[in-house]
Amino acid sequence: MEEYKYSDKEIQNEKHLSVLNVPVEIPIKELENQINAKIKGLIYDDNSYEDDNNDNLKAKVWKISPIRVVAIDSSFLFEVPLKIWVSAGYKVSPLGITMSGYKDTEFSIKIRLISKIGISSNWQLKSDTYVDSYDWITEPNIKVAGINIPIKSMASRLLNKNFDKITEAIDDQVANNVELKKNAELAWNIARQPVMLAKEYDTWLVVVPTGIVMTPLLAKNNILRSVIGIQGYTQTITSATKPVVPAVYKLPDLKIVDKVVEEFKVGLISLVSYEDAARLATTKLAGENFAFLGGKYNVQVNNVEMYGQNDRLVIKAGLTGSIEGSIYLKGVPYYDPDTRRLSLKGLDYDLDTKNSIVRTAGWLLQGQFSRMMERKMVFPVGDQINEAKKTIQSALNNYKVTDGVILKGTLSDITPDKVYLTPKHLYSVVFAHGKVNLRVDGTKGF
């Protein structure tokens, strides 16, 4: 009886888990420019002499020249040049005469900040910034009646008390100007678009994303780099029209990993109809005489039919000679990567056939007829697979998905999956392994 586990459509829609790599490159200079564009002019204004610390100071802080950003591994080093205006209250008593009032002064400092960066599962860039050190460019100086007011120590206390406002401003700008989630969503949706691999065969590559991972952001040669890995299933689909893309799914939570696996798999399919396989087998066997027991018995195979029974291929062979009639053999088809041919393993008689032979033609069992048939049941499919690989590789050399978006990859090793039996065909499915990148140009953050 014919029985099948798979349909042709199911084989063509078989999914293979893969990873699509999306390189992320953020020039440090671009980040520096964005931060300087947002942090400018007045940063801090304390217009009251009285506060919780009773420091008797008013102050204003300005950025006086561009902030410089240097990135090393997963840290940023910021150099922030500031001009500070201070109005300080004083009270002195030279020669026993008490004098009091307020004096203004300006001075400049350069603060060095260190920021550790990380990414949360909701795609929010996090930076933890703290003051490493600062240098006086010009020092504060106030004199009243020839007496120096100790404004430098008061200014230091003022700075130490208000550094948090500067570091918070830096953290906000880093988080707001590295928009990873927005660009990850763009890559996620682009990855879902079907790619025409071979127009002449109506073959499409479809990626169904299921998860997303990312390596830590690390800086090298003034570029902040990472790799986003879009995990999903690849499908090689035959369709005269562009396959329908499923509804947009929400971008999943991010997982940070040490390394994104560069594993992309494409299913390459070769198929042989039962009729063609049977015709080829009949041609191979035509005119061949199989002798048994030193030539006492002889048979010839004059026709072959084939069909599937779950995972086994059934061969109905019509015999003439010392025995007339049909016998049935079963074997498991497999793709041999060394010979690049479709072959059979364990070809043996069907149970009913074997019982019948035992009663009427036991010599047929002794002659290892089934082993001889197994050696004949080979079908070349390597050219189909090589052609499919060549076609897909050509498409992946520099595939333009849309303006500014390039899909590029290489296919290397081929490993067999299995042979599937459907009502019409024997499908040999192999995996072409490789690496595929999706590069998004002209978009901030990539």
N, C-alpha and C positions, 0 to 999 in steps of 0.2 A: 504493500500500500504506500501511496505517496503521502508524506507528512512534512510540513515545513514550520519552522519556528519563526522565520523572518519573511518579510515582504521586501520587494525591491526598494520601496520608498524608505523603509526602516533602515536599510543598509546605507542608503545615500544620506540619511539624516543622523547617522551614528556620530556621537560627540566624543571628542578627545580633549582631555584636560591640558591646557597650555597656559603660557604666560606671555603676555605682550608687554615688552619693555618700553617705557616712556622716559627718555633721559631728561633730567631737569637741570638747567644751567642758568644761574642768576649772576650776572656780572656785579661784582662788589661796587664798581663805579656807578652802576645804575641805582643800586640801593642807596649809595651815598648821595647821589643827586636828589633822589626822592625825599630823603630825610632832610636835606638842606632846604628843599623847596617848602617843606611843611614847618620846620623849626627855624624861625627867623625872627629878627627884631626882639621885642621884649618877651622874656621868658617868665620872669617873676617880678612881682610888685608888692612890697610890704610898705604900706603908706601910713603905718601907725607906729608911734614911739612905744606904745604900751602893748604888751602881750603877756602871755603866760610866763615868759622868762624874764620880763622886766629888763630887757637888754638896752632900752633907751636908744634904739636904732631904727631908722627907716632905710629901706634899701630897694634898689631896682637892679635887675640883671638882664643884660642883652647878649645875644650872640653877635660877635663882632667880625667874624670871618668864617668861611665854610668849615663845617665839621668834617674831620677826616676819619675814614673808616678803614680798618685793616682787619682781614679775617684770617684766622689761623685755626685749622681743624674745625671744631664745632664752637668756636668762640669768636666774638667780635671785640676789637679794641677801638674805642672811640676817643678821639682827641677833640675836645670842645673848648674853643677859645671864648672867653666871656669878658665883658666890661661890666663893672659893678659900681654903682653909685651908692654912697652911704651918707646919710645925715645923722651925726652922732651928738647926743646930748653930753655936755661936759659941766663940771663944777670943780674949779681950782681956787686955791687961796695963796697966791704969791704975796710975800711980805705982809701976810695977815689979812689981805684984802680978798674977800670971796668974790669970785667971778663965775658966772654960769651962762649957759646959752646953748646954741647948736651950731655945728660946723659941718660943711659938706666936703666930701672928697671922692675922687674916682680912682679906680685902680683896675688892673687886668690880671686874669689868671688863665692858665690852661689846665683843664681837668682831663685826666685819663680815666675812662670808664671801661670796664670789662663786662661783657654780656655773654652769658651762656644761653645757647638757643636749643629749643626742642620743639616737638610737634605733638599735640594731643590727639586722641582718637577721633575728635570731632573736626580735625583738620585745622585747628587754630594754632598758629605759630606762637610759641611762648618764648620770651626772653627774660632772663633774670639778670638785671644790670646792677652793678655796684661800683662805687668810686674806688679806683685803685690808688690814685695819688693826684696831687695837683702842684703846679709851680706858679710862683708869682711872676708875672711879666712886669708889672709895675706895682709897687707896694703902696698901701694907703698911708697917708701922712697928714696929721693935723697938729698945728702948733697954736697955743693960746698964751700970749704974754711970754713967749720964749720957752714955753713948757710943752714937750711932746705928749700928746694924748695917746694912750696905748690902744689905738684904733685897730692895729693889726690883729691883736689877740681877740678883740671883740668881733672883727670881721671874720676871723677863722671860726669862731663859734656860730656866727650867722650862717656861714657856708655849710658847716657840718650839720646844722639844724635843718637846712633846706635842700640838701643834696637829693633827697627823695623826690622832690618835685622835678628835678632835672632827669633823674633816672627813669621816673614814670613816663615822662614825655618821650624819652628814647624808646622805651618798651612799647608804648602805644604806636609809635611810628614804624617800628620794625614789624609789629603784628599787622598793621594796616597796609603795609606796602609790599609784603610778600604774600600774595593771594594764592595760596596753594589749592584751596578747595575749589575756587572758581575754575582754575585751569585743569584740575583733576576731573571735574565734571565735564569740561570740554573734551578731554581725552577719552573719558568713559563713554560719552555719546558718539564720538567719532569712531571708536573701536567697534561699536555695534553696527556700523553701516556695512552692508554686504560689499565685497570686493570682487569684481569680475576677473577671474583668473584666466579663463580661456573662452573667448567669444565663440570660436568655431564649435566648441563642445557644450556651450551654455553652462559653463562650470563657474560656480560662485564660492567664495570663501566667506563664511559667516562666523563671527565671534559672539558668543553669548556670555558676557561678563558675569562672574559670580562673587568676586572678592577683590580687594585691593591692598597692596602692601607697599612699603616705601623704606628705603635705606635712610639713615640719619643724614642730615644736611652737613656736608663737610666742605671746607674751603681749600682750594689749591690753585696756585697761579692766579690769584685775584678773581676766582670764579667760585661761587657757591654751587656745589653739585650734589645731585641725588639721583636715584633711579626709582621711578614709580613702576610697580609691576601690576598689571591688570590681569588677574587670574580669571580664566573662563574656559568655555568649551569651544573648540573649533569644529566646524562642520563644512565638509565639501559637498555642495548641493548642486544637482543638475536641474536647471529651471530655465525655460525660455524667457521668463520675465524676472525682474529683480525680486528676490525673496522679500516677503513682508517682515519688517523689523518689529519685534514685540514692543509693547508699551514701555515707556521710559521708567526705569526703576530708580529709586532713591540711591544716591551715592552711599555705599556702606561705610561703616566705621573703618578708620585707618589702623593698620597694624604696622608697627615699626619692626624691621628685620635687619639683621646684619648684612645680608646679601639677597638680592633678587635673583632667583633661579632663571637662567637663560634657557628655558626649555619650551620650545614651540613645536607642536606636532600637527602635521597635516596628514589626513588620511588619503592615500593614493589608492585608487580602485581600478582593478582590471576585471573584466567580466567575460565569461564564455557561456554561450547558450548550451543547453543540453543537446540540442540538435547538432550544433557545430562540433561539440566534443565527441559525440557519437560518430559523426561523419569522419572526423579525423582518426578516431580509433579504428573504425572499419577499414579505412584506407591503409593504415599501418599493418593491419592483420590480414589484409587480402592476399590470398594465395599462399599463406604460411601454413605449413603442416606441422602439427604437434604429435610426436610419436611417443608411445608408452610401451613399457615392457619389451624393449629391444625391437620395436617396430611391429609388435603383434597387433597393437591397436593404434589407430590414427584418427585425429579429428581436425577439422578446419572450422574457423569462425567466419561465417558468411554475413553476419549483420550484428550490430550493437545498438542497444537503446539505453538511455540513462535517465534517471530521475532521482529526486532526493527523498530521504526518509530521516527527518530531523537532522542530526549532524553527520549522517552517513550518505555516501553516494551509492545508489543501487545500479549495477550493471547487468542488463539482460543480454546475454550472449546466445545467439542462434548457432547451433553446432550441426555439422554434417560429418559423415564418415562412419566410424564404428559406433557412434551414438547419434541419434537424430532427435532434435528438439532444442529447447531453450533451458539454460541454467542461469541462476541468479547469484551474483556475488556482491558483497558489501565491503566498503572501505571508507576510511576517514580521509577526506581531501586536505592537503596542506600545501603551503607555498614554500618551496625550497630556495632560500636566498643564494645558495652556491650555484645552482644550475639555472636559477630564475625561471623555474617551471612549476606548474601546478602538478602535484603528484598525489599518490594514494598511499596510505599506511594501513597495514593489517588487512589487506584485501583477502577475504575468505568467503566460502560459500554461505549462502543463506541457509538457515537451519533446515527448511523443507527440502531445499536442493540437496543438501548433504545427506539427509536421510534417504532420499530417493537414489542418490549415487551409490550409497552403501549397499542398497538392495540390488541395483541393476548394473552398476559399472564401477566397482571398487577400484579398479586400476586407474581411474581418473584421479582419485585421491592420492595414490602412490606417486603419480608422476609430477606432483607439485605444479599442476596446471595453474592454480590461483597465483603462485609466485611469478610464473611467467607472464600472466596477464597483468599483474601489478607493474612489472617492469615496462610493459607496453603502454600503460595508462599514464602518460605524461603529456602535458600540454604547455607549449611555450606562451608565457604571458609577460616575460621580462620587458619586451619592447613597449608594451602598453604602459607599464609602470614607469619606465625610463622616460617615455614621451610625456607622461603626466607630470613627472618631476621637473622635466625641462620647461614645460609650459608654465608651471607655477613659479619656478625660479625666475623665469623671464619677467613674469608679472611683478615679482617682489623686488626686482633690481632697483626700481625707483618709482613706485606707484604713487601717483598724485591722487589722494583721496578728495581733496578740495584745495582751494587757494591757501598756501602756507602750511599744508599738512601733507607729509610724505610718509608712506609706508615702505620700509626698506628691510630686506632680510636675506638670509642665506639658508639653504637647506643642505644638510650634509648626510648623515648616516640614514640608511633605510633598514628598518627592522620589521619582520613580519608580525602581523596581528593574528589573523586566522582566516579561514575560508568559510564563507557563509553560503548556505543553500537556500535559494528562494524558489518559488514556483516556476521561474523562467530561466534563471541563471545560476552559475557558480561564480561567486564574487571572491576574488583574492584581494584582501585589504592589507596594505602595509603602511607603516608610519614613516614619513619623512621628518626627521628631527632637524632642528635648526634654531636660529635666533632671529626674531623679528622685532624691529623697533618702529615706534610711531613717533615721528619728530614733528613738533608743532613750532613753527617759526613765526616771528613777528607778534608774539603774544607775551605780555609781561609775565615773567616768571619762568618762561621756557626758552 
